[in-house]
Amino acid sequence: MEKAIKKYFPVFVLPTLIAFTIGFIAPFLLGIYLSFCKFTTVTDGTFVGLKNYVKILDDPTFLHSMWYTALFTVASVLLINVLAFAVALLLTKGIKGTNIFRTVFFMPNLIGGIVLGYIWQLLLNGILAKFERTLTYSSVYGFWGLVILMCWQQVGYMMIIYISGIQNIPGELIEAAKIDGASPRQILKSVTIPMVMPSITICTFLTLTNGFKLFDQNLALTNGAPSKMSELLALNIYNTFYGRTGYEGVGQAKAVVFFIIVGVIAVLQNKLTRSKEVQQ
């Protein structure tokens, strides 16, 4: 079997590799090249060096959206993971109707981002109307509206991952801790959390990258209003590329910078959390 796999390995890999090259690698490399060009289509690019990247530094909307996105990501990552972990703990206690609760919590993740954005826009604007406010009244309202939306959508998905991690903890460890007189808080701190670090690594990575690249919910909920003050990085890049004539190259340069930022942060987070994992 191993000899057959090695012999026919290229036959099965080649179609996928070709599709991956055409659909991802080639556009990615072309995008990096175009970030150094002034263009309106991919066939009329004129090389301009680092001018597009220099313009990024002179764009206050990009710098604001970068810090706005960083704050949003920190808030959403902390809240989503804390809430998902807490719900997972509750649903692994053997309470009645656990499967129903798991299904209910997971269902929001099945709804598309644009649809969620418009649904929560109606809900939150309805509540804020009592105070003569809307989500677009201030970037603060848009910020917490996005955080609430993301928590509602992603807590259920992360909960499933945490439940899997908690259920894989050997029962002998919990029993040994109880025999040694450990309190529930001590068991949580010294046994449960260290043993579910692989799940924490996965959930942190997913929520971190989702927070930075969030686009459709931001577009539907506030569309950057007021005055682009609630504009996340992905939406800022989109508006630069498609909303400002002659700035396609700048938008592409922003996308490259965006990729580097997210890639570096994701790698650092992955290494940090993996270093805290314990061998079972």
C-alpha positions as CSV (number, residue, x, y, z in Angstrom):
1,M,0.0,0.0,0.0
2,E,2.8,2.4,0.9
3,K,4.6,1.7,-2.4
4,A,1.4,2.3,-4.3
5,I,0.8,5.6,-2.5
6,K,4.3,6.8,-3.2
7,K,4.0,5.8,-6.9
8,Y,0.7,7.5,-7.6
9,F,1.1,10.4,-5.1
10,P,1.7,13.0,-7.9
11,V,-1.4,11.9,-9.8
12,F,-3.6,12.7,-6.8
13,V,-1.8,15.8,-5.6
14,L,-1.2,17.5,-9.0
15,P,-4.8,18.6,-9.7
16,T,-5.2,20.1,-6.2
17,L,-1.7,21.7,-6.5
18,I,-2.6,23.2,-9.8
19,A,-5.9,24.6,-8.5
20,F,-4.1,26.0,-5.4
21,T,-1.5,27.6,-7.5
22,I,-4.0,29.2,-9.8
23,G,-6.5,30.2,-7.1
24,F,-4.1,31.3,-4.3
25,I,-0.3,31.4,-5.0
26,A,-0.5,33.2,-8.3
27,P,-3.0,35.9,-7.2
28,F,-1.0,36.4,-4.0
29,L,2.3,37.0,-5.8
30,L,0.6,39.2,-8.3
31,G,-1.0,41.2,-5.5
32,I,2.4,41.8,-3.9
33,Y,3.8,43.0,-7.3
34,L,0.8,45.3,-7.8
35,S,1.3,46.9,-4.4
36,F,4.4,48.5,-5.9
37,C,2.4,49.7,-9.0
38,K,-0.2,52.3,-10.0
39,F,-2.9,50.6,-11.9
40,T,-6.6,50.4,-12.6
41,T,-6.6,46.8,-13.9
42,V,-4.1,44.0,-13.4
43,T,-2.8,44.4,-17.0
44,D,-1.9,48.2,-16.9
45,G,0.3,48.4,-13.8
46,T,3.1,51.0,-13.8
47,F,5.9,50.4,-11.3
48,V,6.1,53.3,-8.7
49,G,8.3,51.7,-6.1
50,L,7.4,52.4,-2.5
51,K,5.1,55.4,-3.2
52,N,1.9,53.4,-2.3
53,Y,3.4,52.4,1.0
54,V,4.4,56.0,1.8
55,K,0.8,57.1,1.1
56,I,-0.4,54.6,3.7
57,L,1.5,56.4,6.4
58,D,-0.1,59.7,5.3
59,D,-3.6,58.1,5.5
60,P,-5.1,58.9,8.9
61,T,-8.1,56.6,8.3
62,F,-5.8,53.5,7.9
63,L,-3.9,54.3,11.2
64,H,-7.2,54.8,13.0
65,S,-8.7,51.6,11.6
66,M,-5.6,49.7,12.6
67,W,-5.9,50.7,16.3
68,Y,-9.6,50.4,16.2
69,T,-9.3,46.8,14.8
70,A,-6.6,46.0,17.4
71,L,-8.8,47.1,20.3
72,F,-11.8,45.3,18.8
73,T,-9.8,42.1,18.4
74,V,-8.5,42.2,22.0
75,A,-12.0,42.7,23.4
76,S,-13.7,40.1,21.2
77,V,-10.9,37.4,21.8
78,L,-11.1,37.8,25.5
79,L,-14.9,37.9,25.8
80,I,-15.6,35.1,23.2
81,N,-13.0,32.7,24.8
82,V,-14.1,33.4,28.4
83,L,-17.8,33.0,27.6
84,A,-17.2,29.9,25.5
85,F,-15.1,28.3,28.1
86,A,-17.6,29.1,30.8
87,V,-20.5,27.6,28.8
88,A,-18.4,24.5,28.0
89,L,-17.8,23.9,31.7
90,L,-21.5,24.2,32.4
91,L,-22.4,21.8,29.6
92,T,-20.0,19.1,30.7
93,K,-21.5,18.9,34.2
94,G,-24.1,16.3,33.0
95,I,-27.1,18.7,33.3
96,K,-30.4,17.8,31.5
97,G,-30.9,19.0,28.0
98,T,-27.1,19.4,27.3
99,N,-27.4,18.4,23.7
100,I,-30.2,20.9,23.1
101,F,-28.2,23.7,24.6
102,R,-25.2,22.8,22.5
103,T,-27.3,22.9,19.4
104,V,-28.9,26.3,20.3
105,F,-25.5,27.9,21.2
106,F,-24.0,26.6,17.9
107,M,-26.8,27.7,15.6
108,P,-25.8,31.4,15.3
109,N,-22.5,30.3,13.6
110,L,-24.5,29.0,10.7
111,I,-25.9,32.4,9.8
112,G,-24.0,34.5,7.2
113,G,-22.2,37.6,8.4
114,I,-24.1,40.1,6.3
115,V,-27.4,38.7,7.5
116,L,-26.2,38.8,11.1
117,G,-25.1,42.4,10.6
118,Y,-28.4,43.6,9.4
119,I,-30.3,41.6,12.1
120,W,-28.3,43.1,14.9
121,Q,-28.4,46.5,13.4
122,L,-32.2,46.4,13.7
123,L,-32.1,45.0,17.2
124,L,-29.4,47.4,18.6
125,N,-30.8,50.5,16.9
126,G,-34.2,49.6,18.3
127,I,-32.7,49.5,21.8
128,L,-30.7,52.7,21.4
129,A,-33.6,54.5,19.9
130,K,-35.0,54.7,23.4
131,F,-32.0,56.9,24.3
132,E,-32.2,58.9,21.0
133,R,-29.0,57.2,19.8
134,T,-28.0,54.8,16.9
135,L,-25.0,52.6,16.2
136,T,-23.7,55.3,13.9
137,Y,-24.0,58.0,16.5
138,S,-20.5,57.3,17.8
139,S,-17.7,54.8,17.1
140,V,-18.1,53.6,20.6
141,Y,-21.6,52.3,19.9
142,G,-20.4,50.7,16.7
143,F,-17.5,49.1,18.6
144,W,-19.6,47.4,21.2
145,G,-22.2,46.5,18.7
146,L,-19.6,44.6,16.7
147,V,-18.3,42.9,19.9
148,I,-21.8,41.8,20.9
149,L,-22.5,40.5,17.4
150,M,-19.2,38.5,17.3
151,C,-19.7,37.1,20.7
152,W,-23.3,35.9,19.8
153,Q,-22.0,34.4,16.6
154,Q,-18.8,32.7,17.7
155,V,-19.3,31.6,21.3
156,G,-21.1,28.5,20.3
157,Y,-18.4,27.4,17.8
158,M,-15.6,27.9,20.3
159,M,-17.8,26.2,22.9
160,I,-17.7,23.0,20.9
161,I,-13.9,23.0,20.7
162,Y,-13.7,23.6,24.5
163,I,-16.2,20.8,25.3
164,S,-14.0,18.4,23.2
165,G,-10.9,19.5,25.2
166,I,-12.6,19.2,28.6
167,Q,-14.0,15.8,27.8
168,N,-10.5,14.5,26.9
169,I,-9.2,15.3,30.3
170,P,-8.4,11.9,32.0
171,G,-10.9,11.4,34.9
172,E,-8.1,10.0,37.0
173,L,-6.5,13.5,37.2
174,I,-9.7,15.1,38.5
175,E,-10.3,12.3,41.0
176,A,-6.7,12.5,42.2
177,A,-7.0,16.3,42.7
178,K,-10.2,15.8,44.7
179,I,-8.6,13.2,46.9
180,D,-5.8,15.6,47.6
181,G,-8.3,18.1,48.8
182,A,-8.2,20.5,45.9
183,S,-11.1,22.9,45.7
184,P,-13.1,23.4,42.5
185,R,-11.2,26.6,41.8
186,Q,-7.9,24.9,42.3
187,I,-8.9,22.0,40.0
188,L,-9.9,24.6,37.3
189,K,-6.6,26.5,37.6
190,S,-4.2,23.6,38.0
191,V,-5.8,20.7,36.1
192,T,-8.6,21.8,33.7
193,I,-7.0,24.9,32.1
194,P,-3.5,23.3,31.6
195,M,-5.1,20.2,30.1
196,V,-7.2,22.2,27.6
197,M,-4.4,24.4,26.4
198,P,-4.5,22.8,22.9
199,S,-8.2,23.9,22.7
200,I,-7.2,27.3,24.0
201,T,-4.5,27.6,21.3
202,I,-7.0,26.7,18.5
203,C,-9.8,29.0,19.8
204,T,-7.5,31.9,20.4
205,F,-6.0,31.6,16.9
206,L,-9.5,31.4,15.3
207,T,-10.9,34.4,17.2
208,L,-7.7,36.4,16.8
209,T,-7.7,36.0,13.0
210,N,-11.5,36.4,12.7
211,G,-11.3,39.6,14.7
212,F,-8.6,41.1,12.5
213,K,-10.1,40.1,9.1
214,L,-13.7,40.9,10.0
215,F,-15.5,42.6,7.1
216,D,-19.0,41.6,6.3
217,Q,-20.5,42.2,9.8
218,N,-18.7,45.6,9.9
219,L,-20.1,46.5,6.5
220,A,-23.7,45.6,7.4
221,L,-23.7,47.0,11.0
222,T,-22.2,50.4,10.6
223,N,-20.4,50.6,7.2
224,G,-17.7,52.6,9.0
225,A,-20.0,55.4,10.1
226,P,-19.8,58.0,11.5
227,S,-17.1,59.4,9.2
228,K,-15.2,56.1,9.0
229,M,-14.6,56.1,12.8
230,S,-16.0,52.6,13.2
231,E,-14.2,51.2,10.1
232,L,-12.1,48.1,10.6
233,L,-9.0,47.3,8.6
234,A,-10.7,45.0,6.1
235,L,-13.4,47.5,5.3
236,N,-10.8,50.4,5.1
237,I,-8.9,48.4,2.5
238,Y,-12.1,47.7,0.6
239,N,-13.1,51.3,0.6
240,T,-9.6,52.4,-0.5
241,F,-9.5,50.0,-3.4
242,Y,-13.0,50.4,-4.7
243,G,-14.0,53.8,-3.4
244,R,-11.1,56.1,-4.3
245,T,-10.2,56.4,-8.0
246,G,-6.4,56.0,-8.6
247,Y,-5.8,54.5,-5.2
248,E,-6.0,50.8,-6.3
249,G,-2.3,50.4,-5.7
250,V,-2.6,52.0,-2.2
251,G,-5.4,49.6,-1.4
252,Q,-3.3,46.7,-2.5
253,A,-0.3,48.0,-0.4
254,K,-2.6,48.2,2.6
255,A,-3.7,44.6,1.9
256,V,0.0,43.4,2.0
257,V,0.6,45.3,5.2
258,F,-2.6,43.8,6.6
259,F,-1.4,40.3,5.7
260,I,2.0,40.8,7.4
261,I,0.4,42.2,10.6
262,V,-2.1,39.3,10.9
263,G,0.5,36.7,10.0
264,V,3.1,37.9,12.5
265,I,0.5,38.2,15.3
266,A,-1.0,34.8,14.6
267,V,2.5,33.1,14.6
268,L,3.4,34.8,17.9
269,Q,0.1,33.9,19.5
270,N,0.5,30.3,18.3
271,K,4.0,29.9,19.7
272,L,3.0,31.6,23.0
273,T,0.0,29.3,23.7
274,R,1.7,26.2,22.4
275,S,4.6,26.7,24.9
276,K,2.1,26.4,27.7
277,E,0.6,23.1,26.5
278,V,1.3,20.0,28.6
279,Q,1.7,16.5,27.4
280,Q,-1.2,14.2,28.3
